[in-house]
Amino acid sequence: MENINRFIEQTNLKPTLTYQDIEILIKEAKVYQFGGVCVPPFWVKKVSRDLKEEDIQIVTVIGFPLGYTTTEAKMEEARQALNDGATELDLVVNISAFKSGMPWVKIEIAKLATLAHEQQALLKVIIETAYLNDEEIKMLSLLCQEAGADFVKTSTGFAGQGAKVENIRLMRETLSSNVGIKASGGIKNLQQAKDMIEAGADRIGTSSGVEIVKAVRSK
């Protein structure tokens, strides 16, 4: 899988993230030509400026990591991220509202999808599969699709577990072919990445992108 770099979103959302970390991330993105880089909103403007000549998506998170902020706050956060140069938004779904059976979840996703699409950006919705059973994964994936999400994403990486192959398969069986799947959380090596892609993932969110690409090139 020689083009695996284009599946990868090299991610750095660690709490101790520094300017030097961002500089390394930018350098790695240029060298390895990842499909995207995912950074906190605070760093979007710099990363967007430094990668403006590259065919690399600028991804950031909205409502991270719990999704409990109000829709209004998420909308404002998204507007700022888009103004700063983000081309893809990873929205953390409001699990509390979903578990409570509230219709607001779909409305919120639709509002964020509309905002993103008006700026020619994509919306990926993080459903946090660690907190869902199979039926809930199916329900929430379909809800994201119906609300206009471009991708459904497994995890923030902050829950007890990240992406699982069986969850990717279930999501792929549930979603239409025009909705992508981003596997994220705990993907550390080439075999894990390949397993996720073979199960139906279109993107791999990982902090180990360099190691994964090197493993492909060494074969």
Kinemage of the C-alpha trace (Angstrom):
@kinemage 1
@onewidth
@group {chain A} dominant
@subgroup {mainchain}
@vectorlist {calphas} color= white
{ca met a 1} P 0.000 0.000 0.000
{ca glu a 2} L 2.457 2.598 -1.271
{ca asn a 3} L 0.050 5.543 -1.037
{ca ile a 4} L -0.912 4.947 2.584
{ca asn a 5} L 0.373 8.440 3.442
{ca arg a 6} L -2.701 9.906 1.713
{ca phe a 7} L -4.964 7.967 4.094
{ca ile a 8} L -3.212 9.425 7.118
{ca glu a 9} L -4.096 12.481 9.153
{ca gln a 10} L -1.021 13.072 11.263
{ca thr a 11} L -2.415 14.181 14.611
{ca asn a 12} L -1.050 15.987 17.624
{ca leu a 13} L -3.656 16.897 20.241
{ca lys a 14} L -1.634 16.052 23.333
{ca pro a 15} L -2.126 18.310 26.383
{ca thr a 16} L 1.574 19.285 26.481
{ca leu a 17} L 1.741 20.341 22.825
{ca thr a 18} L 4.420 23.000 22.219
{ca tyr a 19} L 5.499 25.297 19.394
{ca gln a 20} L 8.391 22.920 18.705
{ca asp a 21} L 5.935 20.028 18.355
{ca ile a 22} L 3.977 21.994 15.782
{ca glu a 23} L 7.142 22.807 13.844
{ca ile a 24} L 7.995 19.100 13.750
{ca leu a 25} L 4.449 18.241 12.635
{ca ile a 26} L 4.636 20.759 9.778
{ca lys a 27} L 8.036 19.456 8.656
{ca glu a 28} L 6.825 15.848 8.741
{ca ala a 29} L 3.703 16.740 6.773
{ca lys a 30} L 5.804 18.313 4.027
{ca val a 31} L 8.212 15.384 3.877
{ca tyr a 32} L 5.639 12.592 3.989
{ca gln a 33} L 2.756 14.379 2.241
{ca phe a 34} L 0.046 13.152 4.572
{ca gly a 35} L -3.580 13.553 3.585
{ca gly a 36} L -4.023 15.968 6.455
{ca val a 37} L -2.764 17.223 9.792
{ca cys a 38} L -5.029 17.502 12.821
{ca val a 39} L -4.181 20.157 15.403
{ca pro a 40} L -5.997 22.071 18.168
{ca pro a 41} L -7.842 25.231 17.067
{ca phe a 42} L -5.174 27.440 18.642
{ca trp a 43} L -2.611 26.259 16.076
{ca val a 44} L -4.768 26.248 12.935
{ca lys a 45} L -3.709 29.669 11.683
{ca lys a 46} L 0.014 28.878 11.857
{ca val a 47} L -0.313 25.414 10.335
{ca ser a 48} L -2.559 26.701 7.570
{ca arg a 49} L -0.082 29.458 6.736
{ca asp a 50} L 2.927 27.146 6.772
{ca leu a 51} L 1.261 24.450 4.646
{ca lys a 52} L -0.566 26.740 2.228
{ca glu a 53} L 1.513 25.547 -0.741
{ca glu a 54} L 0.885 21.873 0.066
{ca asp a 55} L -1.974 19.558 -0.883
{ca ile a 56} L -2.596 18.730 2.770
{ca gln a 57} L -5.890 19.194 4.612
{ca ile a 58} L -5.890 21.365 7.728
{ca val a 59} L -8.027 19.577 10.296
{ca thr a 60} L -9.097 20.749 13.732
{ca val a 61} L -11.473 19.663 16.465
{ca ile a 62} L -14.710 21.275 17.615
{ca gly a 63} L -16.221 20.696 21.066
{ca phe a 64} L -13.174 18.634 21.984
{ca pro a 65} L -12.860 16.301 23.821
{ca leu a 66} L -16.296 15.682 25.415
{ca gly a 67} L -18.738 17.421 23.077
{ca tyr a 68} L -20.636 18.946 25.990
{ca thr a 69} L -20.408 22.594 24.938
{ca thr a 70} L -23.504 24.269 23.559
{ca thr a 71} L -24.259 24.313 19.854
{ca glu a 72} L -23.760 28.075 19.840
{ca ala a 73} L -20.271 27.680 21.286
{ca lys a 74} L -19.429 24.961 18.772
{ca met a 75} L -20.663 27.145 15.916
{ca glu a 76} L -18.487 30.048 17.019
{ca glu a 77} L -15.500 27.751 17.464
{ca ala a 78} L -16.072 26.370 13.970
{ca arg a 79} L -16.379 29.845 12.416
{ca gln a 80} L -13.075 30.888 13.951
{ca ala a 81} L -11.363 27.689 12.806
{ca leu a 82} L -12.623 28.137 9.259
{ca asn a 83} L -11.536 31.780 9.230
{ca asp a 84} L -8.096 30.673 10.423
{ca gly a 85} L -7.757 28.245 7.516
{ca ala a 86} L -9.213 24.919 8.617
{ca thr a 87} L -10.501 22.827 5.714
{ca glu a 88} L -11.971 20.001 7.790
{ca leu a 89} L -13.747 20.082 11.152
{ca asp a 90} L -13.880 17.087 13.518
{ca leu a 91} L -16.962 17.684 15.667
{ca val a 92} L -17.370 15.787 18.933
{ca val a 93} L -20.974 14.629 19.152
{ca asn a 94} L -22.985 15.403 22.273
{ca ile a 95} L -23.113 11.881 23.739
{ca ser a 96} L -25.139 13.154 26.695
{ca ala a 97} L -27.904 14.386 24.411
{ca phe a 98} L -27.767 11.244 22.264
{ca lys a 99} L -27.977 8.905 25.258
{ca ser a 100} L -30.916 10.981 26.504
{ca gly a 101} L -32.793 10.490 23.231
{ca met a 102} L -32.853 14.186 22.383
{ca pro a 103} L -33.462 15.228 18.754
{ca trp a 104} L -31.043 18.125 19.188
{ca val a 105} L -28.065 15.950 18.249
{ca lys a 106} L -29.135 15.772 14.618
{ca ile a 107} L -29.974 19.464 14.534
{ca glu a 108} L -26.549 20.377 15.901
{ca ile a 109} L -24.713 18.227 13.350
{ca ala a 110} L -26.822 19.688 10.531
{ca lys a 111} L -25.993 23.237 11.639
{ca leu a 112} L -22.270 22.504 11.709
{ca ala a 113} L -22.438 20.667 8.370
{ca thr a 114} L -24.148 23.628 6.736
{ca leu a 115} L -21.571 26.042 8.142
{ca ala a 116} L -18.667 23.875 6.967
{ca his a 117} L -20.103 23.329 3.501
{ca glu a 118} L -20.737 27.046 3.024
{ca gln a 119} L -16.951 27.453 3.379
{ca gln a 120} L -16.150 24.465 1.112
{ca ala a 121} L -14.950 22.561 4.179
{ca leu a 122} L -15.788 19.037 5.336
{ca leu a 123} L -17.436 17.949 8.573
{ca lys a 124} L -16.382 14.771 10.348
{ca val a 125} L -18.407 13.734 13.400
{ca ile a 126} L -16.674 11.907 16.259
{ca ile a 127} L -19.178 9.485 17.760
{ca glu a 128} L -16.840 7.991 20.423
{ca thr a 129} L -17.546 4.313 19.837
{ca ala a 130} L -16.067 3.337 23.221
{ca tyr a 131} L -19.256 4.594 24.850
{ca leu a 132} L -21.691 2.946 22.405
{ca asn a 133} L -23.040 -0.542 21.799
{ca asp a 134} L -23.439 -1.872 18.254
{ca glu a 135} L -27.012 -0.674 17.879
{ca glu a 136} L -26.076 2.801 19.091
{ca ile a 137} L -23.131 2.912 16.667
{ca lys a 138} L -25.507 2.129 13.811
{ca met a 139} L -28.114 4.643 14.981
{ca leu a 140} L -25.639 7.451 15.496
{ca ser a 141} L -23.781 6.768 12.239
{ca leu a 142} L -27.052 7.003 10.306
{ca leu a 143} L -28.010 10.145 12.191
{ca cys a 144} L -24.704 11.741 11.162
{ca gln a 145} L -25.306 10.738 7.547
{ca glu a 146} L -28.838 12.135 7.530
{ca ala a 147} L -27.618 15.407 9.070
{ca gly a 148} L -25.100 15.950 6.263
{ca ala a 149} L -21.801 14.818 7.778
{ca asp a 150} L -19.070 13.975 5.275
{ca phe a 151} L -17.318 11.492 7.571
{ca val a 152} L -18.082 9.591 10.738
{ca lys a 153} L -15.081 9.212 13.044
{ca thr a 154} L -14.622 6.587 15.734
{ca ser a 155} L -12.862 8.300 18.590
{ca thr a 156} L -11.227 11.319 20.180
{ca gly a 157} L -8.411 9.184 21.545
{ca phe a 158} L -9.322 10.304 25.062
{ca ala a 159} L -11.752 7.473 25.852
{ca gly a 160} L -10.868 4.080 27.290
{ca gln a 161} L -10.424 2.586 23.833
{ca gly a 162} L -9.967 3.843 20.306
{ca ala a 163} L -10.790 2.449 16.891
{ca lys a 164} L -11.691 -1.229 16.584
{ca val a 165} L -11.829 -3.167 13.319
{ca glu a 166} L -15.258 -4.591 14.115
{ca asn a 167} L -16.647 -1.083 14.654
{ca ile a 168} L -15.240 0.086 11.319
{ca arg a 169} L -16.898 -2.867 9.575
{ca leu a 170} L -20.208 -2.116 11.262
{ca met a 171} L -20.028 1.556 10.311
{ca arg a 172} L -19.148 0.704 6.694
{ca glu a 173} L -22.071 -1.717 6.456
{ca thr a 174} L -24.364 0.964 7.865
{ca leu a 175} L -23.272 4.077 5.992
{ca ser a 176} L -23.719 4.862 2.330
{ca ser a 177} L -20.617 4.825 0.146
{ca asn a 178} L -20.489 8.624 -0.111
{ca val a 179} L -19.945 9.023 3.640
{ca gly a 180} L -16.366 8.420 4.709
{ca ile a 181} L -15.076 6.765 7.860
{ca lys a 182} L -12.149 7.996 9.904
{ca ala a 183} L -10.539 5.448 12.211
{ca ser a 184} L -8.803 7.165 15.079
{ca gly a 185} L -7.437 6.260 18.473
{ca gly a 186} L -4.737 3.718 19.275
{ca ile a 187} L -3.496 3.139 15.713
{ca lys a 188} L 0.256 2.836 16.164
{ca asn a 189} L 1.621 0.626 13.385
{ca leu a 190} L 1.278 -0.377 9.741
{ca gln a 191} L -0.672 -3.573 10.379
{ca gln a 192} L -3.278 -1.739 12.436
{ca ala a 193} L -3.634 0.918 9.751
{ca lys a 194} L -3.998 -1.691 7.003
{ca asp a 195} L -6.589 -3.588 9.037
{ca met a 196} L -8.655 -0.429 9.438
{ca ile a 197} L -8.459 0.436 5.746
{ca glu a 198} L -9.391 -3.097 4.710
{ca ala a 199} L -12.371 -2.945 7.088
{ca gly a 200} L -13.619 0.213 5.360
{ca ala a 201} L -11.790 3.232 6.794
{ca asp a 202} L -11.062 6.092 4.386
{ca arg a 203} L -8.861 8.024 6.815
{ca ile a 204} L -6.499 7.066 9.612
{ca gly a 205} L -6.065 9.525 12.466
{ca thr a 206} L -2.775 8.788 14.201
{ca ser a 207} L 0.245 10.335 15.854
{ca ser a 208} L 2.360 7.533 14.349
{ca gly a 209} L 2.054 8.495 10.688
{ca val a 210} L 5.798 8.787 10.151
{ca glu a 211} L 6.441 5.305 11.534
{ca ile a 212} L 3.619 3.832 9.446
{ca val a 213} L 4.861 5.381 6.193
{ca lys a 214} L 8.450 4.348 6.939
{ca ala a 215} L 7.249 0.785 7.496
{ca val a 216} L 5.641 0.773 4.035
{ca arg a 217} L 8.737 2.215 2.377
{ca ser a 218} L 11.029 -0.289 4.051
{ca lys a 219} L 9.281 -3.262 2.457
